[in-house]
Each structure stands twice: as C-alpha cells, then as structure tokens.
Amino acid sequence: MTQDDVNAALDAASRIGDDFIQRELGGGRVDTTQFSHGSSAQRQKWYTTGFQTGDPNRCNTFETDNLG
C-alpha cells in the first residue's frame, strides 16, 4: 500500500462518519445521540490503529470504553 492508498482510506472513513453524513446529507445538524457507526474521527482512528498494528484484536471497539 502506498501513502496515497492510506490517504484515500482515511478520506473515505471521514466521509462515512455519522457526523459527516448528518452534517452534509441530513440538514446540517449533528445529533451525537443518533450515531450508530461512529464519528469521522473515530473511524479514522480505528483504521489507523489497524493499519499501523496489523492486529485486528487492537481494533475491538466492542470491548473498550475509549472509542476515540
């Protein structure tokens, strides 16, 4: 993978975060109580964690209170 590939993945992660979708496609208002797939920053954090460590166990968002 190249840095361009990583940048494209991070860009995609930011565009499918609940905050981005609500802000850009849902009328401009972000309601964090309605998040179901994480914020853009959280999605980028977990992608980066997995990419840098190569360990899927480090990306277990179901067993942590610190989602990022």
Secondary structure, DSSP 8 states (H G I E B T S, - for coil): --HHHHHHHHHHHHHTSHHHHHHHHSSS---GGG-SS--HHHHHHHHHHHHHH--GGGG-GGG-S---
